């Protein structure tokens, strides 16, 4: 029992990416609107993939909107964690601390996600002229509804703000930069009548329109208190259709210098998730990876008769497989079965997947999580945890 608990602790550290970086706890001053208060900087970071945060948690001013505005839980997770990954290009995790967005409140985000309105539409919506800050295109409200929605889709689905704090020369925490994620729709959903059927159309020129929206939003941010001079990073995220079982991906980002209100160069991001077993298009593109997964799947299915349920989610960066998350749902009739099967699967992970790929295998049953196998890139031995 003690051994399993120890493995669980080691695995928790592993999932963070590396061993904790223990340092002396530091006390600094953070200035708020009306006061100065001391805060404690955490003494360790569980991974170089993540940022430390201050223990005095301040929820986002727009907390909860991401859940209602994005299509799937897969998009929600990737949108938030992927944005942190992009932030590291500009804000070093060794110097900066993470804080949820404190400047774009819920009502402001909701207004920004609106369409632009005519005077008549503003009146119908019960809004004031100063509330007409929507970043999505105007719907004229007349003519064929299908044509209107195809020509003027909702491009922008959500805006996510992340703040990055830095310690200045006076040993105080100050806002060092802001990262903004813009979630864009690849599919536009609309209704022709209230409570009626939902229709959809592909969104054309999504990235081009997203960059226009980013420029307009940047100019608005520069007019806000405390955001007039800090460095700002803006990233574009393409969310998948609402039936997708893999998340969307970031497609480009830009770093804006402090005080600037103009966006210069955008950097392309070549990241994408694929579902395994793969379709023909994916098989042709990544044949070696697909073959490795198929061989693994076949070996797993040989262990139990009439079993067919190995699903993988592959994450590619620059067309190179980086991470593979595999889920194996199966019914066990005893702990010894679970232990034996986990040992067998662990061997197959080491046999079929190259060591430059991070592989995580979740073995589940109707009772919940049964076992977890994690083999990080570059590691010779996997970590295995069997749940009690």
Backbone torsions as a table, in degrees:
resi	resn	phi	psi	omega
1	UNK	NA	-42.1	179.8
2	UNK	-65.4	-36.6	-179.7
3	UNK	-63.7	-42.3	180.0
4	UNK	-63.6	-40.6	179.6
5	UNK	-63.4	-40.6	178.9
6	UNK	-63.7	-42.4	177.8
7	UNK	-61.6	-39.5	179.0
8	UNK	-60.9	-41.4	178.2
9	UNK	-64.9	-44.2	178.9
10	UNK	-62.2	-37.3	-179.3
11	UNK	-68.2	-37.9	178.9
12	UNK	-59.9	-38.8	178.0
13	UNK	-70.6	-38.5	-179.6
14	UNK	-62.2	-42.7	-177.5
15	UNK	-63.4	-21.1	173.9
16	UNK	-74.8	-17.0	174.4
17	UNK	116.7	-28.6	179.2
18	UNK	-168.8	176.9	-179.2
19	UNK	-69.6	152.7	-179.5
20	UNK	-61.5	146.9	176.6
21	UNK	-99.5	93.1	-175.0
22	UNK	-75.4	130.1	178.0
23	UNK	-138.7	168.5	176.2
24	UNK	-68.0	141.1	178.0
25	UNK	-67.1	138.3	-176.4
26	UNK	-120.3	139.8	178.9
27	UNK	-112.8	125.5	-179.7
28	UNK	-133.7	172.8	179.7
29	UNK	-104.2	131.3	173.5
30	UNK	-112.8	127.3	179.8
31	UNK	-89.4	127.4	173.1
32	UNK	-105.2	-170.8	-175.0
33	UNK	-62.4	-38.9	-172.7
34	UNK	-122.5	0.6	-174.9
35	UNK	-156.0	170.5	173.0
36	UNK	-120.2	130.6	179.5
37	UNK	-134.9	147.6	179.7
38	UNK	-80.7	138.2	176.5
39	UNK	-129.3	155.5	-178.8
40	UNK	-102.7	126.5	173.6
41	UNK	-82.5	128.2	-179.9
42	UNK	-54.3	145.2	-174.3
43	UNK	-81.2	-11.7	178.0
44	UNK	-146.2	159.4	177.3
45	UNK	-119.2	127.8	-174.9
46	UNK	-72.0	-14.5	-177.7
47	UNK	-164.5	149.4	173.7
48	UNK	-76.6	-1.6	176.1
49	UNK	-84.8	-17.1	-173.2
50	UNK	-122.8	163.9	176.9
51	UNK	-98.6	148.9	169.2
52	UNK	-72.7	154.1	177.1
53	UNK	-126.9	157.7	176.0
54	UNK	-80.7	140.8	-176.3
55	UNK	-62.2	-27.4	179.5
56	UNK	-75.7	81.1	-172.7
57	UNK	-63.6	128.4	174.9
58	UNK	-117.3	110.2	-178.5
59	UNK	-64.2	154.2	177.8
60	UNK	-57.8	143.6	177.5
61	UNK	-67.9	-16.8	177.7
62	UNK	-114.2	29.4	-174.1
63	UNK	-57.7	134.7	175.8
64	UNK	97.8	-20.8	-176.5
65	UNK	-67.7	-33.2	-176.7
66	UNK	-60.5	-32.9	-178.5
67	UNK	-66.3	-38.9	-177.6
68	UNK	-85.6	-18.7	-173.7
69	UNK	-97.3	-22.2	179.0
70	UNK	-99.0	156.0	-169.9
71	UNK	-74.1	-40.6	-173.5
72	UNK	-135.9	162.1	176.8
73	UNK	-67.3	-25.8	177.3
74	UNK	-66.2	-42.4	177.1
75	UNK	-63.6	-41.5	-178.1
76	UNK	-59.7	-48.3	-178.1
77	UNK	-64.2	-46.9	-177.9
78	UNK	-68.8	-36.1	179.4
79	UNK	-60.1	-43.2	-177.3
80	UNK	-76.6	-50.1	-177.0
81	UNK	-74.0	-35.2	177.6
82	UNK	-64.6	-33.2	178.4
83	UNK	-67.0	-36.8	175.0
84	UNK	-63.1	-38.6	179.4
85	UNK	-62.4	-41.5	179.1
86	UNK	-68.1	-35.2	-178.4
87	UNK	-58.5	-29.1	-175.9
88	UNK	-66.6	-17.2	175.6
89	UNK	-66.0	-29.4	-174.9
90	UNK	-112.4	-31.9	-172.9
91	UNK	-123.8	105.3	-176.1
92	UNK	-64.5	123.8	179.3
93	UNK	-60.5	-19.2	177.1
94	UNK	-75.1	-19.7	-177.2
95	UNK	-112.0	-30.8	-172.3
96	UNK	-105.4	148.2	174.4
97	UNK	-108.8	147.8	-178.8
98	UNK	-91.9	141.9	172.1
99	UNK	-143.9	139.9	177.1
100	UNK	-62.3	155.5	-174.3
101	UNK	-57.4	130.0	-176.7
102	UNK	-116.6	6.0	-171.9
103	UNK	-117.6	-31.5	176.2
104	UNK	-97.7	104.4	-178.9
105	UNK	-81.6	173.8	-173.0
106	UNK	-59.7	-45.9	-177.2
107	UNK	-65.9	-40.3	179.3
108	UNK	-62.1	-44.3	178.9
109	UNK	-62.2	-43.1	179.7
110	UNK	-61.8	-40.1	178.5
111	UNK	-67.9	-38.7	179.3
112	UNK	-66.1	-28.6	-179.1
113	UNK	-82.2	-9.1	178.1
114	UNK	-67.0	167.2	164.7
115	UNK	-75.5	162.6	167.5
116	UNK	-70.6	145.4	-175.3
117	UNK	-119.5	147.1	168.1
118	UNK	-78.1	171.9	178.8
119	UNK	-60.4	-40.2	-179.8
120	UNK	-66.7	-40.6	179.7
121	UNK	-68.0	-37.2	176.2
122	UNK	-58.0	-43.5	179.8
123	UNK	-63.9	-41.6	179.0
124	UNK	-64.3	-35.1	-179.5
125	UNK	-82.3	-8.9	-178.1
126	UNK	70.9	33.6	-178.0
127	UNK	-111.7	155.4	176.8
128	UNK	-89.7	159.0	179.1
129	UNK	-54.9	-35.7	-179.7
130	UNK	-70.4	-13.1	176.2
131	UNK	-87.1	-3.0	-176.5
132	UNK	-83.7	67.6	-176.3
133	UNK	-117.1	16.1	-178.1
134	UNK	-58.2	141.9	-177.9
135	UNK	-100.2	-7.0	176.7
136	UNK	-89.5	154.8	-172.1
137	UNK	-67.7	154.8	177.8
138	UNK	-65.5	136.6	170.1
139	UNK	-102.4	113.2	-175.9
140	UNK	-60.9	-21.6	176.2
141	UNK	81.3	3.4	179.7
142	UNK	-132.2	153.8	178.9
143	UNK	95.4	-175.3	-177.4
144	UNK	-63.0	126.7	-172.8
145	UNK	-69.1	-34.4	177.7
146	UNK	-65.4	-45.0	179.9
147	UNK	-63.7	-41.6	179.5
148	UNK	-60.3	-43.5	-177.8
149	UNK	-73.1	-31.6	177.4
150	UNK	-72.2	-34.9	-178.3
151	UNK	-86.2	-24.8	-177.6
152	UNK	-133.9	64.6	-178.0
153	UNK	-74.1	168.2	170.2
154	UNK	-80.0	106.2	179.8
155	UNK	-79.0	-46.1	-171.7
156	UNK	-96.0	118.5	-178.7
157	UNK	-96.2	-34.6	-177.9
158	UNK	-159.7	155.2	175.0
159	UNK	-123.3	125.3	179.4
160	UNK	-118.3	128.4	178.9
161	UNK	-108.1	133.2	171.6
162	UNK	-125.6	136.0	180.0
163	UNK	-107.3	144.2	179.0
164	UNK	-126.3	118.3	-174.7
165	UNK	-98.1	149.3	-179.4
166	UNK	-138.6	149.0	178.6
167	UNK	-86.6	126.6	-178.9
168	UNK	-92.6	-173.3	-175.2
169	UNK	-66.5	-22.7	179.1
170	UNK	-89.3	13.9	-179.8
171	UNK	61.6	36.3	178.0
172	UNK	-117.8	149.3	174.0
173	UNK	-86.3	131.5	179.2
174	UNK	-136.1	160.0	177.7
175	UNK	-68.2	116.8	-178.4
176	UNK	-97.0	-19.6	179.8
177	UNK	178.0	165.3	-178.8
178	UNK	-130.8	138.9	174.9
179	UNK	-119.2	129.2	-177.9
180	UNK	-117.0	126.8	174.2
181	UNK	-104.1	131.2	177.2
182	UNK	-112.1	110.8	178.2
183	UNK	-85.5	121.8	-176.0
184	UNK	-110.1	146.3	179.9
185	UNK	-84.6	129.5	170.5
186	UNK	-88.9	-23.1	176.3
187	UNK	-126.2	132.4	177.9
188	UNK	-101.8	123.7	178.7
189	UNK	-105.3	138.9	-179.9
190	UNK	-152.8	162.5	177.8
191	UNK	-122.0	145.3	178.8
192	UNK	-86.3	-19.8	176.5
193	UNK	-151.0	154.2	-178.6
194	UNK	-59.9	131.7	-178.5
195	UNK	66.3	12.9	179.8
196	UNK	-87.7	-171.4	180.0
197	UNK	-64.8	151.8	178.5
198	UNK	-99.2	130.4	179.1
199	UNK	-112.4	163.5	-179.3
200	UNK	-142.2	156.4	175.4
201	UNK	-149.2	148.2	176.8
202	UNK	-67.7	142.4	178.8
203	UNK	-90.6	119.0	179.1
204	UNK	-90.5	150.3	176.3
205	UNK	56.2	35.6	-175.9
206	UNK	-59.0	-50.5	-176.8
207	UNK	-66.8	-40.8	178.9
208	UNK	-59.9	-46.3	179.5
209	UNK	-69.2	-33.6	177.9
210	UNK	-62.4	-37.9	178.7
211	UNK	-68.6	-34.8	175.2
212	UNK	-65.3	-42.5	178.0
213	UNK	-62.2	-40.8	179.4
214	UNK	-60.4	-41.9	179.1
215	UNK	-64.5	-42.4	179.0
216	UNK	-66.0	-41.0	179.2
217	UNK	-66.1	-40.4	179.6
218	UNK	-56.8	-44.2	179.8
219	UNK	-63.5	-34.8	176.9
220	UNK	-70.1	-40.1	179.7
221	UNK	-62.9	-37.9	-178.2
222	UNK	-66.4	-16.6	178.0
223	UNK	-89.2	-4.4	-179.1
224	UNK	-90.7	146.8	179.1
225	UNK	-60.5	136.1	178.6
226	UNK	76.1	-8.3	178.4
227	UNK	-110.2	8.5	-174.9
228	UNK	-75.3	-20.8	-174.0
229	UNK	-133.8	-7.1	-176.3
230	UNK	-76.4	153.0	172.7
231	UNK	-61.4	140.9	-179.5
232	UNK	-130.8	131.0	173.0
233	UNK	-109.3	133.9	178.2
234	UNK	-123.7	129.2	-177.6
235	UNK	-124.7	142.6	-179.7
236	UNK	-103.0	128.8	-178.0
237	UNK	-119.2	128.3	177.4
238	UNK	-97.0	111.8	179.0
239	UNK	-88.5	149.7	-175.9
240	UNK	-81.0	174.1	175.1
241	UNK	-64.2	160.6	-173.1
242	UNK	-70.7	-5.9	177.4
243	UNK	-102.3	2.8	-174.5
244	UNK	-69.9	143.5	176.3
245	UNK	-106.7	7.0	170.9
246	UNK	-126.4	151.9	-178.0
247	UNK	-75.6	164.9	171.6
248	UNK	-75.4	-165.5	-175.0
249	UNK	-152.6	155.5	174.1
250	UNK	-75.3	142.5	-175.9
251	UNK	-115.7	-24.4	177.5
252	UNK	-168.1	161.1	176.4
253	UNK	-152.2	164.4	179.6
254	UNK	-142.8	143.1	175.2
255	UNK	-104.7	124.9	-178.7
256	UNK	-107.6	125.5	-178.6
257	UNK	-63.5	157.3	179.8
258	UNK	-59.5	133.0	178.0
259	UNK	85.4	-16.4	-177.5
260	UNK	-79.1	143.3	176.6
261	UNK	-114.4	12.6	-179.5
262	UNK	-123.3	135.9	176.6
263	UNK	-87.9	131.7	178.4
264	UNK	-98.2	-107.7	-174.6
265	UNK	-86.3	138.0	172.5
266	UNK	-98.4	145.6	176.9
267	UNK	-108.3	126.4	179.4
268	UNK	-74.4	146.8	176.2
269	UNK	-120.1	125.4	179.6
270	UNK	-108.7	80.4	178.4
271	UNK	-129.0	144.4	178.5
272	UNK	-163.6	149.0	176.4
273	UNK	-104.8	142.8	177.0
274	UNK	-130.7	150.5	177.7
275	UNK	-96.8	132.0	173.4
276	UNK	-112.3	138.4	1.4
277	UNK	-58.8	144.1	-169.7
278	UNK	-94.1	156.2	172.8
279	UNK	-79.1	175.6	-174.4
280	UNK	-62.2	-37.8	-179.1
281	UNK	-63.6	-44.0	179.0
282	UNK	-68.3	-38.6	177.8
283	UNK	-58.7	-43.1	-178.5
284	UNK	-68.7	-30.9	-177.2
285	UNK	-81.3	-39.2	-175.6
286	UNK	-127.6	58.9	-171.3
287	UNK	-60.7	-43.8	-177.0
288	UNK	-63.6	-42.9	179.9
289	UNK	-66.4	-43.0	-179.8
290	UNK	-64.0	-41.1	179.5
291	UNK	-63.8	-39.6	178.4
292	UNK	-62.8	-42.7	179.0
293	UNK	-66.1	-43.0	-179.2
294	UNK	-62.2	-39.0	178.2
295	UNK	-66.0	-42.1	176.7
296	UNK	-60.7	-47.0	-179.2
297	UNK	-59.6	-44.9	-179.6
298	UNK	-63.0	-40.2	179.0
299	UNK	-66.6	-39.4	178.6
300	UNK	-64.2	-42.1	-176.9
301	UNK	-70.7	-18.5	176.3
302	UNK	-73.0	-22.4	-174.1
303	UNK	-68.2	-43.4	177.3
304	UNK	-116.4	134.7	178.1
305	UNK	-69.1	147.0	175.5
306	UNK	61.5	26.5	177.5
307	UNK	-104.0	134.2	179.8
308	UNK	-153.1	89.5	-175.5
309	UNK	-159.4	29.1	-179.1
310	UNK	-89.2	119.2	-179.0
311	UNK	-122.6	136.6	179.5
312	UNK	-124.8	148.3	173.5
313	UNK	-122.1	113.3	-173.5
314	UNK	-102.4	133.5	179.5
315	UNK	-111.6	120.1	-178.0
316	UNK	-110.8	139.0	172.2
317	UNK	-125.0	122.0	-176.3
318	UNK	52.7	43.5	177.9
319	UNK	62.2	21.5	176.7
320	UNK	-115.7	126.5	179.6
321	UNK	-66.5	122.2	-179.0
322	UNK	-109.1	-42.2	-176.6
323	UNK	-137.7	142.3	177.9
324	UNK	-135.0	114.7	176.7
325	UNK	-102.7	122.4	-175.8
326	UNK	-117.3	135.9	176.9
327	UNK	-117.6	129.7	179.0
328	UNK	-124.6	98.8	175.8
329	UNK	-86.6	127.5	-175.5
330	UNK	-153.8	154.4	179.5
331	UNK	-102.8	125.0	178.1
332	UNK	-105.8	155.1	178.2
333	UNK	-120.3	33.2	178.4
334	UNK	158.1	155.8	-178.3
335	UNK	-66.3	-34.7	-179.6
336	UNK	-62.5	-35.8	176.0
337	UNK	-61.8	-44.4	-178.7
338	UNK	-63.7	-42.5	-179.9
339	UNK	-64.8	-47.2	-179.0
340	UNK	-63.2	-42.4	179.9
341	UNK	-65.4	-40.8	179.4
342	UNK	-62.5	-42.3	177.8
343	UNK	-61.8	-41.6	179.8
344	UNK	-63.8	-47.4	-178.8
345	UNK	-63.3	-39.3	179.0
346	UNK	-57.9	-43.7	177.9
347	UNK	-62.2	-38.1	-179.8
348	UNK	-70.7	-32.3	174.6
349	UNK	-60.5	-47.4	-178.2
350	UNK	-67.8	-29.8	-177.4
351	UNK	-76.3	-40.3	-167.1
352	UNK	-98.8	-21.6	-172.3
353	UNK	-114.2	129.5	179.5
354	UNK	-58.4	151.7	-173.2
355	UNK	-77.6	-2.1	174.5
356	UNK	-86.4	-0.9	-180.0
357	UNK	-104.7	132.1	171.6
358	UNK	-82.9	125.0	-177.7
359	UNK	-121.9	132.2	174.1
360	UNK	-127.8	128.5	-179.5
361	UNK	-119.4	122.8	175.4
362	UNK	-105.8	123.0	176.7
363	UNK	-106.1	120.3	-173.6
364	UNK	-127.6	161.8	174.1
365	UNK	-139.7	-175.5	178.3
366	UNK	-64.3	-18.4	179.4
367	UNK	-87.2	-4.1	-179.3
368	UNK	115.1	-153.2	-177.8
369	UNK	-71.3	128.7	179.1
370	UNK	-103.0	-41.8	-178.1
371	UNK	-157.2	157.2	178.2
372	UNK	-136.6	129.1	178.9
373	UNK	-119.1	126.4	-179.2
374	UNK	-129.9	121.6	174.0
375	UNK	-122.8	104.1	-178.6
376	UNK	-76.5	153.9	179.6
377	UNK	-57.9	132.5	178.4
378	UNK	87.0	-10.0	-179.2
379	UNK	-86.3	141.4	-179.7
380	UNK	-86.0	-26.5	-178.0
381	UNK	-124.8	141.8	178.0
382	UNK	-86.6	161.0	169.5
383	UNK	-100.3	134.4	-177.4
384	UNK	-127.5	133.4	176.9
385	UNK	-130.5	125.4	175.2
386	UNK	-106.1	123.0	-174.7
387	UNK	-77.3	145.9	177.1
388	UNK	-72.5	NA	NA
